[in-house]
Amino acid sequence: MLAEGTRIQILWALIDGEMAVSEIAEMLGKPGPAVSQHLAKLRMARLVRTRREGTSVLYQLENDHVRQLIVDAVQNAEHAGHTVPAHHQHAEGVTSISGSRSAR
């Protein structure tokens, strides 16, 4: 489920809370029907859940474990580059992956 880039983008969009399909599609610049198909697969895998509000269906991450999984996956992917990942940078300087400090 997480090997598909659009699905990771959808899950990342839901990190801070629930959203409707149209909001997710607009945020990602993807067609609504494509986003809906990905959401259906994510729902079957129990990575997202829905809540109906009137005529709208709102999607959210299934639980805090899924949220942490996505955060960890994105942070791990940031390590693939040659620069210091954003989650290792601090106000006073930059902490390298090895833990040593360097000036910006």
MARVEXDREN-521277 format. One record per atom (N, C-alpha, C): residue in one letter; x, y, z; atom name. Coordinates in steps of 0.02 Angstrom, whole numbers, plus 32768, in hexadecimal, padded with zeros to 4 digits. Example, Ala and Ser with C-alpha at 12.3 -4.5 7.8 and 13.67 -1.06 7.14 Angstrom:
BEGIN
<atom r="a" xx="8294" yy="7EE4" zz="8186" a="N"/>
<atom r="a" xx="8267" yy="7F1F" zz="8186" a="CA"/>
<atom r="a" xx="8294" yy="7F5B" zz="8186" a="C"/>
<atom r="s" xx="8282" yy="7F90" zz="8162" a="N"/>
<atom r="s" xx="82AC" yy="7FCB" zz="8165" a="CA"/>
<atom r="s" xx="8285" yy="8002" zz="818A" a="C"/>
This chain:
BEGIN
<atom r="m" xx="8029" yy="7FC4" zz="8000" a="N"/>
<atom r="m" xx="8000" yy="8000" zz="8000" a="CA"/>
<atom r="m" xx="802B" yy="8040" zz="8000" a="C"/>
<atom r="l" xx="8063" yy="803E" zz="8023" a="N"/>
<atom r="l" xx="808B" yy="807A" zz="802A" a="CA"/>
<atom r="l" xx="80BF" yy="8082" zz="7FF3" a="C"/>
<atom r="a" xx="80C2" yy="8053" zz="7FC4" a="N"/>
<atom r="a" xx="80F3" yy="8057" zz="7F8E" a="CA"/>
<atom r="a" xx="80DB" yy="8086" zz="7F56" a="C"/>
<atom r="e" xx="809E" yy="809C" zz="7F58" a="N"/>
<atom r="e" xx="8082" yy="80C8" zz="7F24" a="CA"/>
<atom r="e" xx="8086" yy="8110" zz="7F3C" a="C"/>
<atom r="g" xx="80A6" yy="813B" zz="7F15" a="N"/>
<atom r="g" xx="80B2" yy="8180" zz="7F29" a="CA"/>
<atom r="g" xx="8074" yy="81A8" zz="7F38" a="C"/>
<atom r="t" xx="803F" yy="819F" zz="7F11" a="N"/>
<atom r="t" xx="8002" yy="81C5" zz="7F1C" a="CA"/>
<atom r="t" xx="7FE3" yy="81B2" zz="7F60" a="C"/>
<atom r="r" xx="7FE8" yy="8174" zz="7F72" a="N"/>
<atom r="r" xx="7FCB" yy="815F" zz="7FB2" a="CA"/>
<atom r="r" xx="7FF1" yy="817D" zz="7FED" a="C"/>
<atom r="i" xx="8033" yy="8181" zz="7FE7" a="N"/>
<atom r="i" xx="805A" yy="81A2" zz="801C" a="CA"/>
<atom r="i" xx="8046" yy="81EC" zz="8020" a="C"/>
<atom r="q" xx="803D" yy="820D" zz="7FE7" a="N"/>
<atom r="q" xx="8029" yy="8253" zz="7FE6" a="CA"/>
<atom r="q" xx="7FE5" yy="825B" zz="8008" a="C"/>
<atom r="i" xx="7FB7" yy="822E" zz="7FFA" a="N"/>
<atom r="i" xx="7F74" yy="8231" zz="8018" a="CA"/>
<atom r="i" xx="7F7A" yy="8228" zz="8064" a="C"/>
<atom r="l" xx="7F9F" yy="81F6" zz="8079" a="N"/>
<atom r="l" xx="7FA7" yy="81EA" zz="80C1" a="CA"/>
<atom r="l" xx="7FC9" yy="8226" zz="80E3" a="C"/>
<atom r="w" xx="7FFA" yy="8243" zz="80C2" a="N"/>
<atom r="w" xx="801D" yy="827E" zz="80DE" a="CA"/>
<atom r="w" xx="7FEC" yy="82B9" zz="80E4" a="C"/>
<atom r="a" xx="7FC0" yy="82C0" zz="80B3" a="N"/>
<atom r="a" xx="7F8E" yy="82F6" zz="80B5" a="CA"/>
<atom r="a" xx="7F5F" yy="82EE" zz="80F0" a="C"/>
<atom r="l" xx="7F54" yy="82B0" zz="8105" a="N"/>
<atom r="l" xx="7F26" yy="82A2" zz="813D" a="CA"/>
<atom r="l" xx="7F48" yy="82A3" zz="8181" a="C"/>
<atom r="i" xx="7F88" yy="82B1" zz="8184" a="N"/>
<atom r="i" xx="7FAE" yy="82B1" zz="81C3" a="CA"/>
<atom r="i" xx="7F8E" yy="82E0" zz="81F7" a="C"/>
<atom r="d" xx="7F78" yy="831A" zz="81E1" a="N"/>
<atom r="d" xx="7F5E" yy="834C" zz="8211" a="CA"/>
<atom r="d" xx="7F13" yy="834A" zz="821B" a="C"/>
<atom r="g" xx="7EF0" yy="831C" zz="81FA" a="N"/>
<atom r="g" xx="7EA8" yy="8317" zz="8205" a="CA"/>
<atom r="g" xx="7E83" yy="82FF" zz="81C8" a="C"/>
<atom r="e" xx="7E42" yy="82FF" zz="81CF" a="N"/>
<atom r="e" xx="7E18" yy="82E3" zz="819B" a="CA"/>
<atom r="e" xx="7E0D" yy="8314" zz="8161" a="C"/>
<atom r="m" xx="7E00" yy="82F7" zz="8127" a="N"/>
<atom r="m" xx="7DF5" yy="831E" zz="80EA" a="CA"/>
<atom r="m" xx="7DC5" yy="82F9" zz="80BC" a="C"/>
<atom r="a" xx="7DA1" yy="831E" zz="8093" a="N"/>
<atom r="a" xx="7D77" yy="8301" zz="8060" a="CA"/>
<atom r="a" xx="7DA1" yy="82F1" zz="8023" a="C"/>
<atom r="v" xx="7D88" yy="82C4" zz="7FF9" a="N"/>
<atom r="v" xx="7DAC" yy="82B0" zz="7FBC" a="CA"/>
<atom r="v" xx="7DBE" yy="82EC" zz="7F92" a="C"/>
<atom r="s" xx="7D8F" yy="831A" zz="7F8A" a="N"/>
<atom r="s" xx="7D9B" yy="8355" zz="7F5F" a="CA"/>
<atom r="s" xx="7DD4" yy="8380" zz="7F7A" a="C"/>
<atom r="e" xx="7DD9" yy="8386" zz="7FBC" a="N"/>
<atom r="e" xx="7E0F" yy="83AC" zz="7FDB" a="CA"/>
<atom r="e" xx="7E53" yy="838A" zz="7FCF" a="C"/>
<atom r="i" xx="7E54" yy="8349" zz="7FD7" a="N"/>
<atom r="i" xx="7E92" yy="8323" zz="7FCC" a="CA"/>
<atom r="i" xx="7EA7" yy="8329" zz="7F83" a="C"/>
<atom r="a" xx="7E77" yy="831F" zz="7F56" a="N"/>
<atom r="a" xx="7E85" yy="8323" zz="7F0E" a="CA"/>
<atom r="a" xx="7EA1" yy="8367" zz="7EFB" a="C"/>
<atom r="e" xx="7E83" yy="839B" zz="7F15" a="N"/>
<atom r="e" xx="7E9B" yy="83DF" zz="7F07" a="CA"/>
<atom r="e" xx="7EE1" yy="83EA" zz="7F22" a="C"/>
<atom r="m" xx="7EED" yy="83D4" zz="7F5F" a="N"/>
<atom r="m" xx="7F2E" yy="83DC" zz="7F7F" a="CA"/>
<atom r="m" xx="7F65" yy="83B9" zz="7F57" a="C"/>
<atom r="l" xx="7F55" yy="837D" zz="7F3D" a="N"/>
<atom r="l" xx="7F87" yy="8355" zz="7F1A" a="CA"/>
<atom r="l" xx="7F8A" yy="8365" zz="7ECF" a="C"/>
<atom r="g" xx="7F57" yy="838A" zz="7EB6" a="N"/>
<atom r="g" xx="7F55" yy="8398" zz="7E6F" a="CA"/>
<atom r="g" xx="7F46" yy="8359" zz="7E46" a="C"/>
<atom r="k" xx="7F1D" yy="832D" zz="7E62" a="N"/>
<atom r="k" xx="7F0B" yy="82EE" zz="7E42" a="CA"/>
<atom r="k" xx="7EC0" yy="82ED" zz="7E37" a="C"/>
<atom r="p" xx="7EA9" yy="82C6" zz="7E05" a="N"/>
<atom r="p" xx="7E61" yy="82C1" zz="7DF9" a="CA"/>
<atom r="p" xx="7E3D" yy="829E" zz="7E34" a="C"/>
<atom r="g" xx="7E02" yy="82B7" zz="7E45" a="N"/>
<atom r="g" xx="7DDB" yy="829B" zz="7E7C" a="CA"/>
<atom r="g" xx="7DCF" yy="8250" zz="7E77" a="C"/>
<atom r="p" xx="7DBB" yy="8236" zz="7E3C" a="N"/>
<atom r="p" xx="7DAF" yy="81EE" zz="7E36" a="CA"/>
<atom r="p" xx="7DEE" yy="81C4" zz="7E46" a="C"/>
<atom r="a" xx="7E28" yy="81DC" zz="7E31" a="N"/>
<atom r="a" xx="7E66" yy="81B8" zz="7E40" a="CA"/>
<atom r="a" xx="7E73" yy="81B7" zz="7E8B" a="C"/>
<atom r="v" xx="7E69" yy="81F0" zz="7EAB" a="N"/>
<atom r="v" xx="7E73" yy="81F4" zz="7EF4" a="CA"/>
<atom r="v" xx="7E42" yy="81C6" zz="7F17" a="C"/>
<atom r="s" xx="7E03" yy="81C4" zz="7EFF" a="N"/>
<atom r="s" xx="7DD1" yy="8199" zz="7F1D" a="CA"/>
<atom r="s" xx="7DE5" yy="8150" zz="7F19" a="C"/>
<atom r="q" xx="7E01" yy="813B" zz="7EE0" a="N"/>
<atom r="q" xx="7E16" yy="80F6" zz="7ED9" a="CA"/>
<atom r="q" xx="7E4F" yy="80E5" zz="7F0A" a="C"/>
<atom r="h" xx="7E7E" yy="8113" zz="7F11" a="N"/>
<atom r="h" xx="7EB4" yy="8107" zz="7F41" a="CA"/>
<atom r="h" xx="7E99" yy="8105" zz="7F88" a="C"/>
<atom r="l" xx="7E6B" yy="8131" zz="7F98" a="N"/>
<atom r="l" xx="7E4E" yy="8131" zz="7FDB" a="CA"/>
<atom r="l" xx="7E28" yy="80F0" zz="7FEA" a="C"/>
<atom r="a" xx="7E07" yy="80D5" zz="7FB7" a="N"/>
<atom r="a" xx="7DE3" yy="8096" zz="7FC0" a="CA"/>
<atom r="a" xx="7E14" yy="805E" zz="7FD2" a="C"/>
<atom r="k" xx="7E4D" yy="805D" zz="7FB0" a="N"/>
<atom r="k" xx="7E80" yy="802A" zz="7FBF" a="CA"/>
<atom r="k" xx="7E9D" yy="8034" zz="8005" a="C"/>
<atom r="l" xx="7EAA" yy="8074" zz="8017" a="N"/>
<atom r="l" xx="7EC4" yy="8083" zz="8059" a="CA"/>
<atom r="l" xx="7E92" yy="8070" zz="8090" a="C"/>
<atom r="r" xx="7E54" yy="8079" zz="8080" a="N"/>
<atom r="r" xx="7E1F" yy="8068" zz="80B1" a="CA"/>
<atom r="r" xx="7E1B" yy="801C" zz="80B9" a="C"/>
<atom r="m" xx="7E1F" yy="7FF7" zz="8082" a="N"/>
<atom r="m" xx="7E1E" yy="7FAD" zz="8086" a="CA"/>
<atom r="m" xx="7E5A" yy="7F93" zz="80AD" a="C"/>
<atom r="a" xx="7E92" yy="7FB7" zz="80AA" a="N"/>
<atom r="a" xx="7ECE" yy="7FA4" zz="80CF" a="CA"/>
<atom r="a" xx="7ECD" yy="7FBD" zz="8117" a="C"/>
<atom r="r" xx="7E97" yy="7FDF" zz="8129" a="N"/>
<atom r="r" xx="7E8D" yy="7FFB" zz="816C" a="CA"/>
<atom r="r" xx="7EC2" yy="802F" zz="8180" a="C"/>
<atom r="l" xx="7ED7" yy="8055" zz="814E" a="N"/>
<atom r="l" xx="7F05" yy="808D" zz="815B" a="CA"/>
<atom r="l" xx="7EDF" yy="80CE" zz="8163" a="C"/>
<atom r="v" xx="7EA3" yy="80D2" zz="8146" a="N"/>
<atom r="v" xx="7E78" yy="810C" zz="814E" a="CA"/>
<atom r="v" xx="7E31" yy="80F5" zz="8161" a="C"/>
<atom r="r" xx="7E0B" yy="8122" zz="817D" a="N"/>
<atom r="r" xx="7DC5" yy="8115" zz="818C" a="CA"/>
<atom r="r" xx="7D9C" yy="8151" zz="8176" a="C"/>
<atom r="t" xx="7D5B" yy="8148" zz="8175" a="N"/>
<atom r="t" xx="7D2F" yy="817D" zz="815E" a="CA"/>
<atom r="t" xx="7CFE" yy="8192" zz="8194" a="C"/>
<atom r="r" xx="7CE5" yy="81CE" zz="8189" a="N"/>
<atom r="r" xx="7CAF" yy="81E8" zz="81B4" a="CA"/>
<atom r="r" xx="7C82" yy="8210" zz="8187" a="C"/>
<atom r="r" xx="7C41" yy="8203" zz="818A" a="N"/>
<atom r="r" xx="7C12" yy="8226" zz="8161" a="CA"/>
<atom r="r" xx="7BF9" yy="8265" zz="8186" a="C"/>
<atom r="e" xx="7BF9" yy="829C" zz="8161" a="N"/>
<atom r="e" xx="7BDF" yy="82DB" zz="817C" a="CA"/>
<atom r="e" xx="7BB0" yy="82F8" zz="8147" a="C"/>
<atom r="g" xx="7B6F" yy="82ED" zz="8152" a="N"/>
<atom r="g" xx="7B3E" yy="8301" zz="811F" a="CA"/>
<atom r="g" xx="7B48" yy="82D7" zz="80E1" a="C"/>
<atom r="t" xx="7B55" yy="82F8" zz="80A9" a="N"/>
<atom r="t" xx="7B60" yy="82D4" zz="806B" a="CA"/>
<atom r="t" xx="7BAB" yy="82C9" zz="805D" a="C"/>
<atom r="s" xx="7BD5" yy="82E3" zz="8088" a="N"/>
<atom r="s" xx="7C1D" yy="82DC" zz="807E" a="CA"/>
<atom r="s" xx="7C39" yy="82A0" zz="80A4" a="C"/>
<atom r="v" xx="7C6C" yy="8282" zz="8087" a="N"/>
<atom r="v" xx="7C91" yy="824C" zz="80A9" a="CA"/>
<atom r="v" xx="7CD6" yy="8268" zz="80B7" a="C"/>
<atom r="l" xx="7CE8" yy="8268" zz="80F7" a="N"/>
<atom r="l" xx="7D29" yy="8281" zz="810C" a="CA"/>
<atom r="l" xx="7D57" yy="8247" zz="811C" a="C"/>
<atom r="y" xx="7D95" yy="824C" zz="8106" a="N"/>
<atom r="y" xx="7DC7" yy="8218" zz="8111" a="CA"/>
<atom r="y" xx="7DF8" yy="822F" zz="8146" a="C"/>
<atom r="q" xx="7E10" yy="8200" zz="816E" a="N"/>
<atom r="q" xx="7E44" yy="820E" zz="819F" a="CA"/>
<atom r="q" xx="7E6E" yy="81CF" zz="81A8" a="C"/>
<atom r="l" xx="7EA9" yy="81D7" zz="81C4" a="N"/>
<atom r="l" xx="7ED3" yy="819E" zz="81D2" a="CA"/>
<atom r="l" xx="7EB0" yy="8171" zz="8204" a="C"/>
<atom r="e" xx="7EB9" yy="8130" zz="81FE" a="N"/>
<atom r="e" xx="7E97" yy="8100" zz="8228" a="CA"/>
<atom r="e" xx="7EA6" yy="8109" zz="8272" a="C"/>
<atom r="n" xx="7EE6" yy="8116" zz="8283" a="N"/>
<atom r="n" xx="7EF8" yy="811D" zz="82C9" a="CA"/>
<atom r="n" xx="7F3E" yy="813D" zz="82CF" a="C"/>
<atom r="d" xx="7F55" yy="8146" zz="830C" a="N"/>
<atom r="d" xx="7F96" yy="8164" zz="8318" a="CA"/>
<atom r="d" xx="7FD0" yy="8138" zz="8300" a="C"/>
<atom r="h" xx="7FC5" yy="80F7" zz="82FE" a="N"/>
<atom r="h" xx="7FFA" yy="80CA" zz="82E5" a="CA"/>
<atom r="h" xx="8007" yy="80D7" zz="829B" a="C"/>
<atom r="v" xx="7FD1" yy="80E0" zz="8275" a="N"/>
<atom r="v" xx="7FD9" yy="80EF" zz="822D" a="CA"/>
<atom r="v" xx="7FFA" yy="8133" zz="8225" a="C"/>
<atom r="r" xx="7FE6" yy="8163" zz="824E" a="N"/>
<atom r="r" xx="8005" yy="81A5" zz="824B" a="CA"/>
<atom r="r" xx="8051" yy="81A0" zz="8256" a="C"/>
<atom r="q" xx="8066" yy="817B" zz="8289" a="N"/>
<atom r="q" xx="80AD" yy="8173" zz="8297" a="CA"/>
<atom r="q" xx="80D0" yy="814E" zz="825F" a="C"/>
<atom r="l" xx="80B0" yy="811C" zz="8243" a="N"/>
<atom r="l" xx="80CC" yy="80F7" zz="820B" a="CA"/>
<atom r="l" xx="80DC" yy="8126" zz="81D0" a="C"/>
<atom r="i" xx="80AE" yy="8153" zz="81C0" a="N"/>
<atom r="i" xx="80B7" yy="8182" zz="8189" a="CA"/>
<atom r="i" xx="80EE" yy="81B4" zz="8199" a="C"/>
<atom r="v" xx="80EE" yy="81CF" zz="81D5" a="N"/>
<atom r="v" xx="8123" yy="81FE" zz="81E9" a="CA"/>
<atom r="v" xx="8167" yy="81DB" zz="81E3" a="C"/>
<atom r="d" xx="816C" yy="819F" zz="81FE" a="N"/>
<atom r="d" xx="81AB" yy="817A" zz="81FB" a="CA"/>
<atom r="d" xx="81C0" yy="816B" zz="81B3" a="C"/>
<atom r="a" xx="8190" yy="8158" zz="8189" a="N"/>
<atom r="a" xx="81A0" yy="8149" zz="8142" a="CA"/>
<atom r="a" xx="81BA" yy="8187" zz="811E" a="C"/>
<atom r="v" xx="8199" yy="81C0" zz="8129" a="N"/>
<atom r="v" xx="81AF" yy="81FD" zz="8108" a="CA"/>
<atom r="v" xx="81F4" yy="8212" zz="8122" a="C"/>
<atom r="q" xx="81FE" yy="820F" zz="8163" a="N"/>
<atom r="q" xx="8240" yy="8221" zz="817F" a="CA"/>
<atom r="q" xx="8276" yy="81F2" zz="8166" a="C"/>
<atom r="n" xx="8267" yy="81B2" zz="8160" a="N"/>
<atom r="n" xx="8297" yy="8182" zz="8146" a="CA"/>
<atom r="n" xx="82A8" yy="8192" zz="80FD" a="C"/>
<atom r="a" xx="8277" yy="81A4" zz="80D6" a="N"/>
<atom r="a" xx="8283" yy="81B6" zz="8090" a="CA"/>
<atom r="a" xx="82AF" yy="81F4" zz="808A" a="C"/>
<atom r="e" xx="82A8" yy="8222" zz="80B9" a="N"/>
<atom r="e" xx="82D2" yy="825E" zz="80B8" a="CA"/>
<atom r="e" xx="831C" yy="824D" zz="80BE" a="C"/>
<atom r="h" xx="832C" yy="8215" zz="80DB" a="N"/>
<atom r="h" xx="8372" yy="8200" zz="80E4" a="CA"/>
<atom r="h" xx="8391" yy="81E8" zz="80A3" a="C"/>
<atom r="a" xx="8369" yy="81DE" zz="806F" a="N"/>
<atom r="a" xx="8383" yy="81C5" zz="802F" a="CA"/>
<atom r="a" xx="83AB" yy="81FB" zz="800A" a="C"/>
<atom r="g" xx="83A0" yy="823A" zz="801B" a="N"/>
<atom r="g" xx="83C3" yy="8271" zz="7FFA" a="CA"/>
<atom r="g" xx="8408" yy="827C" zz="8017" a="C"/>
<atom r="h" xx="842C" yy="82AB" zz="7FF9" a="N"/>
<atom r="h" xx="8470" yy="82BA" zz="800F" a="CA"/>
<atom r="h" xx="8473" yy="82F4" zz="8042" a="C"/>
<atom r="t" xx="843B" yy="8314" zz="804F" a="N"/>
<atom r="t" xx="843A" yy="834B" zz="807F" a="CA"/>
<atom r="t" xx="8420" yy="8332" zz="80C2" a="C"/>
<atom r="v" xx="8429" yy="835B" zz="80F4" a="N"/>
<atom r="v" xx="8410" yy="834A" zz="8137" a="CA"/>
<atom r="v" xx="83C4" yy="8351" zz="8136" a="C"/>
<atom r="p" xx="83A0" yy="831D" zz="8149" a="N"/>
<atom r="p" xx="8356" yy="8320" zz="8149" a="CA"/>
<atom r="p" xx="833C" yy="8358" zz="8176" a="C"/>
<atom r="a" xx="8304" yy="8373" zz="8163" a="N"/>
<atom r="a" xx="82E5" yy="83AA" zz="8189" a="CA"/>
<atom r="a" xx="82D9" yy="8397" zz="81D2" a="C"/>
<atom r="h" xx="82C8" yy="8359" zz="81DF" a="N"/>
<atom r="h" xx="82B9" yy="8345" zz="8224" a="CA"/>
<atom r="h" xx="82F8" yy="833F" zz="824F" a="C"/>
<atom r="h" xx="8334" yy="8348" zz="8232" a="N"/>
<atom r="h" xx="8373" yy="8349" zz="8257" a="CA"/>
<atom r="h" xx="838F" yy="8390" zz="825F" a="C"/>
<atom r="q" xx="836C" yy="83C1" zz="8244" a="N"/>
<atom r="q" xx="8384" yy="8406" zz="8248" a="CA"/>
<atom r="q" xx="8368" yy="8428" zz="8286" a="C"/>
<atom r="h" xx="8392" yy="8450" zz="82A6" a="N"/>
<atom r="h" xx="837E" yy="8474" zz="82E3" a="CA"/>
<atom r="h" xx="838E" yy="84BE" zz="82DC" a="C"/>
<atom r="a" xx="8370" yy="84E6" zz="8305" a="N"/>
<atom r="a" xx="8378" yy="852F" zz="8301" a="CA"/>
<atom r="a" xx="83C1" yy="8545" zz="8309" a="C"/>
<atom r="e" xx="83E7" yy="8524" zz="8334" a="N"/>
<atom r="e" xx="842C" yy="853A" zz="8342" a="CA"/>
<atom r="e" xx="845D" yy="8523" zz="830C" a="C"/>
<atom r="g" xx="844B" yy="84F3" zz="82E5" a="N"/>
<atom r="g" xx="8477" yy="84D6" zz="82B3" a="CA"/>
<atom r="g" xx="8457" yy="8499" zz="8296" a="C"/>
<atom r="v" xx="847E" yy="8471" zz="8276" a="N"/>
<atom r="v" xx="8464" yy="8436" zz="8257" a="CA"/>
<atom r="v" xx="8482" yy="83F9" zz="8278" a="C"/>
<atom r="t" xx="845A" yy="83CA" zz="8289" a="N"/>
<atom r="t" xx="8472" yy="838B" zz="82A4" a="CA"/>
<atom r="t" xx="8476" yy="835A" zz="826A" a="C"/>
<atom r="s" xx="84B0" yy="833F" zz="825E" a="N"/>
<atom r="s" xx="84B7" yy="830F" zz="8228" a="CA"/>
<atom r="s" xx="8498" yy="82CC" zz="823D" a="C"/>
<atom r="i" xx="8492" yy="82A0" zz="820F" a="N"/>
<atom r="i" xx="8477" yy="825E" zz="821D" a="CA"/>
<atom r="i" xx="84A1" yy="823A" zz="8252" a="C"/>
<atom r="s" xx="84E3" yy="8246" zz="8251" a="N"/>
<atom r="s" xx="850F" yy="8225" zz="8281" a="CA"/>
<atom r="s" xx="850B" yy="8245" zz="82C6" a="C"/>
<atom r="g" xx="84EA" yy="827F" zz="82CA" a="N"/>
<atom r="g" xx="84E1" yy="82A0" zz="830B" a="CA"/>
<atom r="g" xx="8510" yy="82D9" zz="8318" a="C"/>
<atom r="s" xx="8542" yy="82E4" zz="82EC" a="N"/>
<atom r="s" xx="8570" yy="831D" zz="82F7" a="CA"/>
<atom r="s" xx="854F" yy="835C" zz="82E0" a="C"/>
<atom r="r" xx="8562" yy="8393" zz="82FE" a="N"/>
<atom r="r" xx="8543" yy="83D4" zz="82EF" a="CA"/>
<atom r="r" xx="856F" yy="83F9" zz="82BD" a="C"/>
<atom r="s" xx="854F" yy="8420" zz="8293" a="N"/>
<atom r="s" xx="8573" yy="844C" zz="8265" a="CA"/>
<atom r="s" xx="854D" yy="848C" zz="825C" a="C"/>
<atom r="a" xx="8570" yy="84C2" zz="824B" a="N"/>
<atom r="a" xx="854E" yy="8501" zz="8240" a="CA"/>
<atom r="a" xx="852C" yy="8501" zz="81FD" a="C"/>
<atom r="r" xx="84F8" yy="852A" zz="81F6" a="N"/>
<atom r="r" xx="84D5" yy="852E" zz="81B6" a="CA"/>
<atom r="r" xx="84FC" yy="8553" zz="8183" a="C"/>
